[in-house]
Amino acid sequence: METSCKEATIRIRANLTWQRRLTKVHTQGRRSLPVTERGRWRELDTCTSSDTLLMNVFCYPGMSRDGKVAALLGAEPHASVCFGYKARVPLVNGRFDRTDVDLRLGNLLVEAKLTEGDFQSARKLRPIID
């Protein structure tokens, strides 16, 4: 297990896009977490972070080798992984919201909600991916 964690860390640090997620400031850090000597808490410092959950799963060595997880989620096998994808979500008024989605796996958009009590469900719409 320890070797796999080290390998995952090596994979994250080797990918500049993934590495940038390591510096993302925790949105609830000032209100919900104790003071830290490092200045600010980062998303990946806590187990309640959707970024932490998804990076632990999708950066795990061998996760994408056989394509089984992608197939289970309905994405194409060997789909590319993008954390913090800027989605173009269509609004009722015809405009678009450029929101940050936790994960894009091929053409599948994933929003992991771990602690949000007000998260709502909606009917499935055809995704719009740039």
N, CA, C and O atoms as a Tinker XYZ file with bonds, in Angstrom:
   520  protein
     1  N      0.824000   -1.200000    0.000000    73     2
     2  CA     0.000000    0.000000    0.000000    64     1     3
     3  C      0.862000    1.255000    0.000000    63     2     4     5
     4  O      0.599000    2.191000   -0.755000    81     3
     5  N      1.904000    1.279000    0.854000    73     3     6
     6  CA     2.768000    2.443000    0.931000    64     5     7
     7  C      3.446000    2.707000   -0.408000    63     6     8     9
     8  O      3.582000    3.859000   -0.820000    81     7
     9  N      3.872000    1.640000   -1.088000    73     7    10
    10  CA     4.501000    1.791000   -2.395000    64     9    11
    11  C      3.526000    2.414000   -3.391000    63    10    12    13
    12  O      3.915000    3.274000   -4.182000    81    11
    13  N      2.258000    1.985000   -3.359000    73    11    14
    14  CA     1.256000    2.534000   -4.268000    64    13    15
    15  C      1.028000    4.014000   -4.017000    63    14    16    17
    16  O      0.844000    4.780000   -4.963000    81    15
    17  N      1.036000    4.434000   -2.735000    73    15    18
    18  CA     0.873000    5.853000   -2.409000    64    17    19
    19  C      2.040000    6.660000   -2.973000    63    18    20    21
    20  O      1.848000    7.744000   -3.525000    81    19
    21  N      3.243000    6.126000   -2.829000    73    19    22
    22  CA     4.412000    6.813000   -3.377000    64    21    23
    23  C      4.322000    6.903000   -4.891000    63    22    24    25
    24  O      4.651000    7.933000   -5.479000    81    23
    25  N      3.873000    5.817000   -5.523000    73    23    26
    26  CA     3.735000    5.816000   -6.985000    64    25    27
    27  C      2.673000    6.816000   -7.432000    63    26    28    29
    28  O      2.847000    7.496000   -8.443000    81    27
    29  N      1.575000    6.907000   -6.685000    73    27    30
    30  CA     0.532000    7.877000   -7.017000    64    29    31
    31  C      1.068000    9.298000   -6.903000    63    30    32    33
    32  O      0.787000   10.142000   -7.754000    81    31
    33  N      1.839000    9.563000   -5.852000    73    31    34
    34  CA     2.437000   10.885000   -5.668000    64    33    35
    35  C      3.389000   11.209000   -6.813000    63    34    36    37
    36  O      3.401000   12.335000   -7.312000    81    35
    37  N      4.168000   10.249000   -7.222000    73    35    38
    38  CA     5.080000   10.441000   -8.359000    64    37    39
    39  C      4.281000   10.761000   -9.617000    63    38    40    41
    40  O      4.660000   11.648000  -10.381000    81    39
    41  N      3.162000   10.035000   -9.842000    73    39    42
    42  CA     2.320000   10.291000  -11.021000    64    41    43
    43  C      1.727000   11.695000  -10.984000    63    42    44    45
    44  O      1.686000   12.382000  -12.005000    81    43
    45  N      1.267000   12.123000   -9.808000    73    43    46
    46  CA     0.673000   13.467000   -9.684000    64    45    47
    47  C      1.720000   14.538000   -9.951000    63    46    48    49
    48  O      1.461000   15.495000  -10.681000    81    47
    49  N      2.896000   14.383000   -9.365000    73    47    50
    50  CA     3.948000   15.390000   -9.537000    64    49    51
    51  C      4.528000   15.409000  -10.953000    63    50    52    53
    52  O      5.103000   16.414000  -11.370000    81    51
    53  N      4.384000   14.326000  -11.683000    73    51    54
    54  CA     4.879000   14.260000  -13.060000    64    53    55
    55  C      3.923000   14.933000  -14.044000    63    54    56    57
    56  O      4.311000   15.240000  -15.172000    81    55
    57  N      2.691000   15.160000  -13.631000    73    55    58
    58  CA     1.678000   15.760000  -14.496000    64    57    59
    59  C      1.421000   17.184000  -13.997000    63    58    60    61
    60  O      0.849000   17.368000  -12.923000    81    59
    61  N      1.839000   18.188000  -14.768000    73    59    62
    62  CA     1.728000   19.585000  -14.322000    64    61    63
    63  C      0.294000   19.997000  -14.007000    63    62    64    65
    64  O      0.063000   20.750000  -13.062000    81    63
    65  N     -0.661000   19.516000  -14.780000    73    63    66
    66  CA    -2.062000   19.861000  -14.539000    64    65    67
    67  C     -2.531000   19.272000  -13.218000    63    66    68    69
    68  O     -3.201000   19.952000  -12.441000    81    67
    69  N     -2.189000   18.024000  -12.957000    73    67    70
    70  CA    -2.566000   17.394000  -11.699000    64    69    71
    71  C     -1.833000   18.058000  -10.541000    63    70    72    73
    72  O     -2.409000   18.257000   -9.472000    81    71
    73  N     -0.579000   18.395000  -10.747000    73    71    74
    74  CA     0.246000   18.999000   -9.701000    64    73    75
    75  C     -0.347000   20.336000   -9.240000    63    74    76    77
    76  O     -0.266000   20.678000   -8.060000    81    75
    77  N     -0.937000   21.086000  -10.166000    73    75    78
    78  CA    -1.553000   22.370000   -9.808000    64    77    79
    79  C     -2.670000   22.203000   -8.784000    63    78    80    81
    80  O     -2.914000   23.108000   -7.986000    81    79
    81  N     -3.349000   21.062000   -8.795000    73    79    82
    82  CA    -4.425000   20.815000   -7.834000    64    81    83
    83  C     -3.893000   20.742000   -6.401000    63    82    84    85
    84  O     -4.639000   20.967000   -5.447000    81    83
    85  N     -2.602000   20.427000   -6.251000    73    83    86
    86  CA    -2.006000   20.348000   -4.916000    64    85    87
    87  C     -1.975000   21.701000   -4.224000    63    86    88    89
    88  O     -1.917000   21.762000   -2.995000    81    87
    89  N     -2.012000   22.786000   -4.990000    73    87    90
    90  CA    -1.929000   24.127000   -4.411000    64    89    91
    91  C     -3.291000   24.805000   -4.254000    63    90    92    93
    92  O     -3.362000   25.936000   -3.774000    81    91
    93  N     -4.362000   24.135000   -4.651000    73    91    94
    94  CA    -5.697000   24.723000   -4.549000    64    93    95
    95  C     -6.048000   24.969000   -3.080000    63    94    96    97
    96  O     -5.990000   24.050000   -2.263000    81    95
    97  N     -6.409000   26.194000   -2.750000    73    95    98
    98  CA    -6.740000   26.583000   -1.368000    64    97    99
    99  C     -8.069000   25.951000   -0.961000    63    98   100   101
   100  O     -9.027000   25.945000   -1.734000    81    99
   101  N     -8.116000   25.421000    0.260000    73    99   102
   102  CA    -9.340000   24.808000    0.786000    64   101   103
   103  C    -10.377000   25.898000    1.018000    63   102   104   105
   104  O    -10.101000   26.876000    1.712000    81   103
   105  N    -11.560000   25.740000    0.447000    73   103   106
   106  CA   -12.590000   26.779000    0.513000    64   105   107
   107  C    -13.132000   27.005000    1.919000    63   106   108   109
   108  O    -13.577000   28.109000    2.230000    81   107
   109  N    -13.105000   25.997000    2.766000    73   107   110
   110  CA   -13.611000   26.117000    4.139000    64   109   111
   111  C    -12.485000   26.230000    5.165000    63   110   112   113
   112  O    -12.745000   26.221000    6.368000    81   111
   113  N    -11.242000   26.337000    4.706000    73   111   114
   114  CA   -10.085000   26.312000    5.582000    64   113   115
   115  C    -10.085000   27.337000    6.693000    63   114   116   117
   116  O     -9.790000   26.997000    7.839000    81   115
   117  N    -10.404000   28.569000    6.391000    73   115   118
   118  CA   -10.371000   29.631000    7.407000    64   117   119
   119  C    -11.470000   29.478000    8.443000    63   118   120   121
   120  O    -11.279000   29.825000    9.608000    81   119
   121  N    -12.622000   28.961000    8.026000    73   119   122
   122  CA   -13.765000   28.846000    8.932000    64   121   123
   123  C    -13.816000   27.519000    9.685000    63   122   124   125
   124  O    -14.258000   27.478000   10.833000    81   123
   125  N    -13.371000   26.442000    9.056000    73   123   126
   126  CA   -13.609000   25.114000    9.615000    64   125   127
   127  C    -12.375000   24.382000   10.120000    63   126   128   129
   128  O    -12.507000   23.369000   10.807000    81   127
   129  N    -11.189000   24.861000    9.801000    73   127   130
   130  CA    -9.970000   24.143000   10.160000    64   129   131
   131  C     -9.110000   24.975000   11.102000    63   130   132   133
   132  O     -9.171000   26.205000   11.076000    81   131
   133  N     -8.311000   24.314000   11.931000    73   131   134
   134  CA    -7.447000   25.070000   12.863000    64   133   135
   135  C     -6.363000   25.837000   12.119000    63   134   136   137
   136  O     -6.061000   25.539000   10.963000    81   135
   137  N     -5.785000   26.818000   12.785000    73   135   138
   138  CA    -4.704000   27.611000   12.199000    64   137   139
   139  C     -3.530000   26.678000   11.891000    63   138   140   141
   140  O     -3.228000   25.774000   12.670000    81   139
   141  N     -2.878000   26.899000   10.764000    73   139   142
   142  CA    -1.730000   26.087000   10.379000    64   141   143
   143  C     -0.504000   26.977000   10.207000    63   142   144   145
   144  O     -0.613000   28.127000    9.780000    81   143
   145  N      0.644000   26.442000   10.539000    73   143   146
   146  CA     1.902000   27.189000   10.396000    64   145   147
   147  C      2.267000   27.397000    8.937000    63   146   148   149
   148  O      3.062000   28.280000    8.615000    81   147
   149  N      1.694000   26.591000    8.053000    73   147   150
   150  CA     2.009000   26.685000    6.628000    64   149   151
   151  C      1.269000   27.819000    5.925000    63   150   152   153
   152  O      1.456000   28.031000    4.727000    81   151
   153  N      0.436000   28.544000    6.658000    73   151   154
   154  CA    -0.300000   29.641000    6.043000    64   153   155
   155  C     -1.739000   29.268000    5.784000    63   154   156   157
   156  O     -2.614000   29.568000    6.597000    81   155
   157  N     -1.997000   28.624000    4.675000    73   155   158
   158  CA    -3.365000   28.263000    4.314000    64   157   159
   159  C     -3.480000   26.758000    4.103000    63   158   160   161
   160  O     -2.539000   26.099000    3.661000    81   159
   161  N     -4.654000   26.235000    4.430000    73   159   162
   162  CA    -4.944000   24.831000    4.162000    64   161   163
   163  C     -5.187000   24.650000    2.672000    63   162   164   165
   164  O     -5.723000   25.540000    2.013000    81   163
   165  N     -4.803000   23.530000    2.157000    73   163   166
   166  CA    -5.035000   23.167000    0.757000    64   165   167
   167  C     -6.126000   22.106000    0.699000    63   166   168   169
   168  O     -6.342000   21.379000    1.669000    81   167
   169  N     -6.809000   22.017000   -0.432000    73   167   170
   170  CA    -7.885000   21.038000   -0.609000    64   169   171
   171  C     -7.433000   19.625000   -0.254000    63   170   172   173
   172  O     -8.165000   18.877000    0.393000    81   171
   173  N     -6.240000   19.268000   -0.676000    73   171   174
   174  CA    -5.784000   17.896000   -0.479000    64   173   175
   175  C     -5.272000   17.624000    0.929000    63   174   176   177
   176  O     -4.789000   16.527000    1.206000    81   175
   177  N     -5.370000   18.611000    1.827000    73   175   178
   178  CA    -4.982000   18.411000    3.230000    64   177   179
   179  C     -6.069000   17.699000    4.030000    63   178   180   181
   180  O     -5.800000   17.225000    5.134000    81   179
   181  N     -7.269000   17.613000    3.511000    73   179   182
   182  CA    -8.373000   17.046000    4.282000    64   181   183
   183  C     -9.009000   15.859000    3.575000    63   182   184   185
   184  O     -8.937000   15.736000    2.352000    81   183
   185  N     -9.630000   14.992000    4.359000    73   183   186
   186  CA   -10.297000   13.823000    3.794000    64   185   187
   187  C    -11.714000   14.152000    3.340000    63   186   188   189
   188  O    -12.375000   13.303000    2.742000    81   187
   189  N    -12.195000   15.358000    3.607000    73   187   190
   190  CA   -13.545000   15.742000    3.192000    64   189   191
   191  C    -13.542000   16.475000    1.855000    63   190   192   193
   192  O    -14.560000   17.035000    1.448000    81   191
   193  N    -12.430000   16.471000    1.194000    73   191   194
   194  CA   -12.303000   17.170000   -0.081000    64   193   195
   195  C    -12.632000   16.239000   -1.243000    63   194   196   197
   196  O    -12.143000   15.111000   -1.309000    81   195
   197  N    -13.463000   16.725000   -2.153000    73   195   198
   198  CA   -13.770000   15.926000   -3.340000    64   197   199
   199  C    -12.522000   15.735000   -4.192000    63   198   200   201
   200  O    -12.355000   14.689000   -4.819000    81   199
   201  N    -11.643000   16.737000   -4.220000    73   199   202
   202  CA   -10.386000   16.596000   -4.959000    64   201   203
   203  C     -9.547000   15.459000   -4.386000    63   202   204   205
   204  O     -8.964000   14.672000   -5.131000    81   203
   205  N     -9.490000   15.377000   -3.056000    73   203   206
   206  CA    -8.728000   14.314000   -2.414000    64   205   207
   207  C     -9.292000   12.950000   -2.783000    63   206   208   209
   208  O     -8.545000   12.045000   -3.153000    81   207
   209  N    -10.594000   12.804000   -2.683000    73   207   210
   210  CA   -11.232000   11.533000   -3.016000    64   209   211
   211  C    -10.933000   11.131000   -4.456000    63   210   212   213
   212  O    -10.471000   10.020000   -4.715000    81   211
   213  N    -11.196000   12.027000   -5.377000    73   211   214
   214  CA   -11.039000   11.687000   -6.791000    64   213   215
   215  C     -9.579000   11.464000   -7.179000    63   214   216   217
   216  O     -9.286000   10.573000   -7.976000    81   215
   217  N     -8.669000   12.248000   -6.635000    73   215   218
   218  CA    -7.258000   12.039000   -6.966000    64   217   219
   219  C     -6.742000   10.739000   -6.366000    63   218   220   221
   220  O     -5.910000   10.070000   -6.978000    81   219
   221  N     -7.220000   10.366000   -5.178000    73   219   222
   222  CA    -6.829000    9.086000   -4.594000    64   221   223
   223  C     -7.300000    7.920000   -5.451000    63   222   224   225
   224  O     -6.604000    6.911000   -5.569000    81   223
   225  N     -8.461000    8.053000   -6.041000    73   223   226
   226  CA    -8.993000    6.979000   -6.883000    64   225   227
   227  C     -8.335000    6.977000   -8.260000    63   226   228   229
   228  O     -7.820000    5.948000   -8.698000    81   227
   229  N     -8.347000    8.114000   -8.941000    73   227   230
   230  CA    -7.949000    8.132000  -10.349000    64   229   231
   231  C     -6.452000    8.308000  -10.595000    63   230   232   233
   232  O     -5.999000    8.128000  -11.725000    81   231
   233  N     -5.675000    8.654000   -9.574000    73   231   234
   234  CA    -4.215000    8.715000   -9.721000    64   233   235
   235  C     -3.550000    7.445000   -9.205000    63   234   236   237
   236  O     -2.333000    7.289000   -9.296000    81   235
   237  N     -4.357000    6.544000   -8.665000    73   235   238
   238  CA    -3.822000    5.291000   -8.138000    64   237   239
   239  C     -3.178000    4.510000   -9.282000    63   238   240   241
   240  O     -3.781000    4.351000  -10.343000    81   239
   241  N     -1.951000    4.020000   -9.069000    73   239   242
   242  CA    -1.246000    3.293000  -10.133000    64   241   243
   243  C     -2.069000    2.110000  -10.655000    63   242   244   245
   244  O     -2.594000    1.316000   -9.875000    81   243
   245  N     -2.171000    2.009000  -11.943000    73   243   246
   246  CA    -2.889000    0.905000  -12.563000    64   245   247
   247  C     -4.374000    1.140000  -12.736000    63   246   248   249
   248  O     -5.056000    0.326000  -13.358000    81   247
   249  N     -4.898000    2.246000  -12.196000    73   247   250
   250  CA    -6.335000    2.496000  -12.264000    64   249   251
   251  C     -6.845000    2.530000  -13.709000    63   250   252   253
   252  O     -7.923000    2.014000  -14.005000    81   251
   253  N     -6.081000    3.128000  -14.583000    73   251   254
   254  CA    -6.576000    3.298000  -15.955000    64   253   255
   255  C     -6.045000    2.251000  -16.927000    63   254   256   257
   256  O     -6.380000    2.286000  -18.111000    81   255
   257  N     -5.229000    1.327000  -16.451000    73   255   258
   258  CA    -4.609000    0.366000  -17.371000    64   257   259
   259  C     -5.596000   -0.507000  -18.125000    63   258   260   261
   260  O     -5.484000   -0.661000  -19.341000    81   259
   261  N     -6.570000   -1.084000  -17.414000    73   259   262
   262  CA    -7.479000   -2.021000  -18.082000    64   261   263
   263  C     -8.810000   -1.391000  -18.493000    63   262   264   265
   264  O     -9.593000   -2.030000  -19.196000    81   263
   265  N     -9.081000   -0.170000  -18.077000    73   263   266
   266  CA   -10.294000    0.533000  -18.488000    64   265   267
   267  C    -11.565000    0.083000  -17.784000    63   266   268   269
   268  O    -12.653000    0.511000  -18.170000    81   267
   269  N    -11.467000   -0.771000  -16.758000    73   267   270
   270  CA   -12.659000   -1.293000  -16.091000    64   269   271
   271  C    -13.419000   -0.219000  -15.319000    63   270   272   273
   272  O    -14.649000   -0.193000  -15.344000    81   271
   273  N    -12.702000    0.660000  -14.641000    73   271   274
   274  CA   -13.375000    1.718000  -13.869000    64   273   275
   275  C    -14.089000    2.672000  -14.815000    63   274   276   277
   276  O    -15.229000    3.061000  -14.558000    81   275
   277  N    -13.439000    3.049000  -15.898000    73   275   278
   278  CA   -14.072000    3.927000  -16.890000    64   277   279
   279  C    -15.333000    3.265000  -17.443000    63   278   280   281
   280  O    -16.369000    3.917000  -17.572000    81   279
   281  N    -15.252000    1.983000  -17.770000    73   279   282
   282  CA   -16.415000    1.264000  -18.300000    64   281   283
   283  C    -17.537000    1.203000  -17.269000    63   282   284   285
   284  O    -18.707000    1.352000  -17.621000    81   283
   285  N    -17.193000    0.987000  -15.997000    73   283   286
   286  CA   -18.185000    0.951000  -14.932000    64   285   287
   287  C    -18.941000    2.273000  -14.833000    63   286   288   289
   288  O    -20.137000    2.295000  -14.540000    81   287
   289  N    -18.231000    3.376000  -15.080000    73   287   290
   290  CA   -18.839000    4.706000  -15.010000    64   289   291
   291  C    -19.489000    5.145000  -16.318000    63   290   292   293
   292  O    -20.073000    6.227000  -16.390000    81   291
   293  N    -19.391000    4.309000  -17.350000    73   291   294
   294  CA   -20.000000    4.647000  -18.632000    64   293   295
   295  C    -19.124000    5.504000  -19.525000    63   294   296   297
   296  O    -19.600000    6.046000  -20.522000    81   295
   297  N    -17.856000    5.633000  -19.184000    73   295   298
   298  CA   -16.910000    6.388000  -20.015000    64   297   299
   299  C    -16.153000    5.409000  -20.904000    63   298   300   301
   300  O    -16.109000    4.210000  -20.631000    81   299
   301  N    -15.564000    5.930000  -21.961000    73   299   302
   302  CA   -14.807000    5.061000  -22.848000    64   301   303
   303  C    -13.542000    4.552000  -22.134000    63   302   304   305
   304  O    -12.940000    5.272000  -21.337000    81   303
   305  N    -13.150000    3.307000  -22.430000    73   303   306
   306  CA   -11.936000    2.761000  -21.809000    64   305   307
   307  C    -10.726000    3.643000  -22.123000    63   306   308   309
   308  O    -10.624000    4.205000  -23.213000    81   307
   309  N     -9.830000    3.758000  -21.178000    73   307   310
   310  CA    -8.595000    4.542000  -21.330000    64   309   311
   311  C     -8.874000    6.023000  -21.584000    63   310   312   313
   312  O     -8.077000    6.713000  -22.219000    81   311
   313  N    -10.017000    6.505000  -21.081000    73   311   314
   314  CA   -10.363000    7.919000  -21.212000    64   313   315
   315  C     -9.378000    8.768000  -20.422000    63   314   316   317
   316  O     -8.907000    8.354000  -19.363000    81   315
   317  N     -9.068000    9.947000  -20.933000    73   315   318
   318  CA    -8.146000   10.832000  -20.227000    64   317   319
   319  C     -8.833000   11.437000  -19.000000    63   318   320   321
   320  O    -10.048000   11.636000  -18.982000    81   319
   321  N     -8.024000   11.723000  -17.975000    73   319   322
   322  CA    -8.517000   12.263000  -16.714000    64   321   323
   323  C     -8.124000   13.734000  -16.621000    63   322   324   325
   324  O     -6.968000   14.092000  -16.848000    81   323
   325  N     -9.101000   14.585000  -16.283000    73   323   326
   326  CA    -8.839000   16.003000  -16.094000    64   325   327
   327  C     -9.507000   16.439000  -14.795000    63   326   328   329
   328  O    -10.730000   16.367000  -14.668000    81   327
   329  N     -8.704000   16.893000  -13.829000    73   327   330
   330  CA    -9.233000   17.386000  -12.558000    64   329   331
   331  C     -9.464000   18.890000  -12.675000    63   330   332   333
   332  O     -8.652000   19.605000  -13.262000    81   331
   333  N    -10.587000   19.370000  -12.109000    73   331   334
   334  CA   -10.875000   20.808000  -12.149000    64   333   335
   335  C    -11.219000   21.296000  -13.540000    63   334   336   337
   336  O    -10.759000   22.358000  -13.959000    81   335
   337  N    -12.024000   20.530000  -14.257000    73   335   338
   338  CA   -12.405000   20.870000  -15.629000    64   337   339
   339  C    -13.361000   22.063000  -15.646000    63   338   340   341
   340  O    -14.331000   22.102000  -14.890000    81   339
   341  N    -13.080000   23.021000  -16.504000    73   339   342
   342  CA   -13.958000   24.184000  -16.665000    64   341   343
   343  C    -15.070000   23.816000  -17.652000    63   342   344   345
   344  O    -14.891000   23.884000  -18.868000    81   343
   345  N    -16.212000   23.428000  -17.099000    73   343   346
   346  CA   -17.339000   22.997000  -17.930000    64   345   347
   347  C    -18.119000   24.198000  -18.451000    63   346   348   349
   348  O    -18.057000   25.291000  -17.888000    81   347
   349  N    -18.828000   23.982000  -19.499000    73   347   350
   350  CA   -19.701000   25.002000  -20.089000    64   349   351
   351  C    -21.131000   24.495000  -19.916000    63   350   352   353
   352  O    -21.642000   23.758000  -20.760000    81   351
   353  N    -21.768000   24.893000  -18.823000    73   351   354
   354  CA   -23.085000   24.386000  -18.466000    64   353   355
   355  C    -24.158000   25.316000  -19.015000    63   354   356   357
   356  O    -24.163000   26.507000  -18.703000    81   355
   357  N    -25.075000   24.780000  -19.839000    73   355   358
   358  CA   -26.127000   25.632000  -20.400000    64   357   359
   359  C    -27.153000   26.029000  -19.339000    63   358   360   361
   360  O    -27.571000   25.201000  -18.529000    81   359
   361  N    -27.554000   27.299000  -19.352000    73   359   362
   362  CA   -28.556000   27.822000  -18.432000    64   361   363
   363  C    -29.887000   27.992000  -19.155000    63   362   364   365
   364  O    -29.933000   28.020000  -20.385000    81   363
   365  N    -30.956000   28.105000  -18.396000    73   363   366
   366  CA   -32.297000   28.243000  -18.957000    64   365   367
   367  C    -32.405000   29.478000  -19.845000    63   366   368   369
   368  O    -33.120000   29.455000  -20.847000    81   367
   369  N    -31.701000   30.562000  -19.490000    73   367   370
   370  CA   -31.805000   31.821000  -20.242000    64   369   371
   371  C    -30.964000   31.813000  -21.527000    63   370   372   373
   372  O    -30.856000   32.835000  -22.205000    81   371
   373  N    -30.371000   30.661000  -21.859000    73   371   374
   374  CA   -29.594000   30.560000  -23.087000    64   373   375
   375  C    -28.106000   30.852000  -22.914000    63   374   376   377
   376  O    -27.310000   30.605000  -23.820000    81   375
   377  N    -27.746000   31.363000  -21.784000    73   375   378
   378  CA   -26.332000   31.622000  -21.497000    64   377   379
   379  C    -25.670000   30.364000  -20.952000    63   378   380   381
   380  O    -26.300000   29.315000  -20.813000    81   379
   381  N    -24.371000   30.500000  -20.646000    73   379   382
   382  CA   -23.620000   29.364000  -20.123000    64   381   383
   383  C    -22.912000   29.753000  -18.832000    63   382   384   385
   384  O    -22.502000   30.900000  -18.654000    81   383
   385  N    -22.777000   28.800000  -17.954000    73   383   386
   386  CA   -22.015000   28.970000  -16.720000    64   385   387
   387  C    -20.717000   28.206000  -16.874000    63   386   388   389
   388  O    -20.735000   27.003000  -17.133000    81   387
   389  N    -19.587000   28.886000  -16.718000    73   387   390
   390  CA   -18.273000   28.248000  -16.801000    64   389   391
   391  C    -17.862000   27.819000  -15.403000    63   390   392   393
   392  O    -17.053000   28.483000  -14.755000    81   391
   393  N    -18.415000   26.717000  -14.944000    73   391   394
   394  CA   -18.172000   26.247000  -13.587000    64   393   395
   395  C    -17.056000   25.215000  -13.549000    63   394   396   397
   396  O    -16.774000   24.551000  -14.546000    81   395
   397  N    -16.432000   25.089000  -12.400000    73   395   398
   398  CA   -15.360000   24.133000  -12.197000    64   397   399
   399  C    -15.968000   22.800000  -11.777000    63   398   400   401
   400  O    -16.583000   22.705000  -10.715000    81   399
   401  N    -15.800000   21.769000  -12.607000    73   399   402
   402  CA   -16.293000   20.425000  -12.305000    64   401   403
   403  C    -15.120000   19.614000  -11.771000    63   402   404   405
   404  O    -14.004000   19.714000  -12.282000    81   403
   405  N    -15.373000   18.811000  -10.744000    73   403   406
   406  CA   -14.294000   18.074000  -10.077000    64   405   407
   407  C    -13.468000   17.208000  -11.025000    63   406   408   409
   408  O    -12.242000   17.186000  -10.925000    81   407
   409  N    -14.115000   16.504000  -11.932000    73   407   410
   410  CA   -13.400000   15.552000  -12.781000    64   409   411
   411  C    -14.074000   15.402000  -14.128000    63   410   412   413
   412  O    -15.299000   15.339000  -14.225000    81   411
   413  N    -13.264000   15.347000  -15.154000    73   411   414
   414  CA   -13.729000   14.957000  -16.489000    64   413   415
   415  C    -12.983000   13.682000  -16.839000    63   414   416   417
   416  O    -11.753000   13.656000  -16.857000    81   415
   417  N    -13.736000   12.625000  -17.116000    73   415   418
   418  CA   -13.181000   11.342000  -17.523000    64   417   419
   419  C    -13.703000   11.068000  -18.926000    63   418   420   421
   420  O    -14.816000   10.573000  -19.103000    81   419
   421  N    -12.879000   11.397000  -19.928000    73   419   422
   422  CA   -13.358000   11.313000  -21.312000    64   421   423
   423  C    -14.479000   12.317000  -21.498000    63   422   424   425
   424  O    -14.276000   13.521000  -21.338000    81   423
   425  N    -15.685000   11.815000  -21.843000    73   423   426
   426  CA   -16.828000   12.718000  -22.016000    64   425   427
   427  C    -17.763000   12.719000  -20.808000    63   426   428   429
   428  O    -18.857000   13.279000  -20.872000    81   427
   429  N    -17.337000   12.094000  -19.706000    73   427   430
   430  CA   -18.126000   12.037000  -18.484000    64   429   431
   431  C    -17.674000   13.131000  -17.517000    63   430   432   433
   432  O    -16.482000   13.263000  -17.237000    81   431
   433  N    -18.625000   13.914000  -17.007000    73   431   434
   434  CA   -18.335000   14.931000  -16.004000    64   433   435
   435  C    -18.763000   14.398000  -14.639000    63   434   436   437
   436  O    -19.873000   13.888000  -14.488000    81   435
   437  N    -17.873000   14.518000  -13.635000    73   435   438
   438  CA   -18.136000   13.989000  -12.300000    64   437   439
   439  C    -18.008000   15.111000  -11.279000    63   438   440   441
   440  O    -16.991000   15.802000  -11.234000    81   439
   441  N    -19.026000   15.289000  -10.473000    73   439   442
   442  CA   -19.005000   16.233000   -9.362000    64   441   443
   443  C    -19.185000   15.411000   -8.099000    63   442   444   445
   444  O    -20.257000   14.850000   -7.876000    81   443
   445  N    -18.157000   15.332000   -7.271000    73   443   446
   446  CA   -18.200000   14.536000   -6.042000    64   445   447
   447  C    -18.627000   15.433000   -4.891000    63   446   448   449
   448  O    -17.936000   16.397000   -4.563000    81   447
   449  N    -19.743000   15.124000   -4.288000    73   447   450
   450  CA   -20.264000   15.914000   -3.167000    64   449   451
   451  C    -20.183000   15.066000   -1.906000    63   450   452   453
   452  O    -20.925000   14.097000   -1.746000    81   451
   453  N    -19.274000   15.442000   -1.015000    73   451   454
   454  CA   -19.041000   14.662000    0.184000    64   453   455
   455  C    -19.717000   15.240000    1.419000    63   454   456   457
   456  O    -20.200000   14.492000    2.270000    81   455
   457  N    -19.755000   16.565000    1.525000    73   455   458
   458  CA   -20.249000   17.189000    2.752000    64   457   459
   459  C    -21.337000   18.231000    2.515000    63   458   460   461
   460  O    -21.865000   18.791000    3.476000    81   459
   461  N    -21.678000   18.500000    1.287000    73   459   462
   462  CA   -22.656000   19.543000    0.997000    64   461   463
   463  C    -24.062000   19.038000    1.299000    63   462   464   465
   464  O    -24.549000   18.125000    0.632000    81   463
   465  N    -24.715000   19.621000    2.295000    73   463   466
   466  CA   -26.055000   19.203000    2.666000    64   465   467
   467  C    -27.124000   19.693000    1.718000    63   466   468   469
   468  O    -28.233000   19.159000    1.702000    81   467
   469  N    -26.803000   20.716000    0.916000    73   467   470
   470  CA   -27.816000   21.294000    0.041000    64   469   471
   471  C    -27.659000   20.866000   -1.415000    63   470   472   473
   472  O    -28.249000   21.473000   -2.308000    81   471
   473  N    -26.862000   19.819000   -1.656000    73   471   474
   474  CA   -26.679000   19.359000   -3.034000    64   473   475
   475  C    -28.005000   18.833000   -3.566000    63   474   476   477
   476  O    -28.707000   18.097000   -2.872000    81   475
   477  N    -28.346000   19.204000   -4.784000    73   475   478
   478  CA   -29.626000   18.818000   -5.363000    64   477   479
   479  C    -29.412000   17.873000   -6.526000    63   478   480   481
   480  O    -28.337000   17.834000   -7.125000    81   479
   481  N    -30.434000   17.122000   -6.834000    73   479   482
   482  CA   -30.360000   16.257000   -8.007000    64   481   483
   483  C    -31.122000   16.922000   -9.150000    63   482   484   485
   484  O    -31.975000   17.783000   -8.935000    81   483
   485  N    -30.802000   16.511000  -10.337000    73   483   486
   486  CA   -31.460000   17.048000  -11.523000    64   485   487
   487  C    -31.553000   15.943000  -12.555000    63   486   488   489
   488  O    -30.805000   14.967000  -12.499000    81   487
   489  N    -32.457000   16.094000  -13.484000    73   487   490
   490  CA   -32.564000   15.064000  -14.515000    64   489   491
   491  C    -31.341000   15.146000  -15.416000    63   490   492   493
   492  O    -30.738000   16.209000  -15.567000    81   491
   493  N    -30.987000   14.034000  -16.002000    73   491   494
   494  CA   -29.788000   13.940000  -16.815000    64   493   495
   495  C    -30.016000   14.646000  -18.159000    63   494   496   497
   496  O    -31.017000   14.421000  -18.839000    81   495
   497  N    -29.056000   15.504000  -18.517000    73   495   498
   498  CA   -29.079000   16.194000  -19.788000    64   497   499
   499  C    -27.875000   15.782000  -20.604000    63   498   500   501
   500  O    -26.896000   15.273000  -20.057000    81   499
   501  N    -27.936000   15.994000  -21.888000    73   499   502
   502  CA   -26.810000   15.691000  -22.754000    64   501   503
   503  C    -25.654000   16.637000  -22.402000    63   502   504   505
   504  O    -25.846000   17.853000  -22.409000    81   503
   505  N    -24.460000   16.111000  -22.095000    73   503   506
   506  CA   -23.352000   16.998000  -21.725000    64   505   507
   507  C    -22.852000   17.817000  -22.911000    63   506   508   509
   508  O    -22.886000   17.368000  -24.057000    81   507
   509  N    -22.395000   19.010000  -22.614000    73   507   510
   510  CA   -21.769000   19.860000  -23.619000    64   509   511
   511  C    -20.309000   20.001000  -23.208000    63   510   512   513
   512  O    -20.003000   20.602000  -22.179000    81   511
   513  N    -19.424000   19.454000  -24.003000    73   511   514
   514  CA   -18.000000   19.456000  -23.688000    64   513   515
   515  C    -17.256000   20.147000  -24.809000    63   514   516   517
   516  O    -17.409000   19.819000  -25.985000    81   515
   517  N    -16.432000   21.131000  -24.404000    73   515   518
   518  CA   -15.605000   21.843000  -25.390000    64   517   519
   519  C    -14.447000   20.978000  -25.809000    63   518   520
   520  O    -13.632000   21.394000  -26.633000    81   519
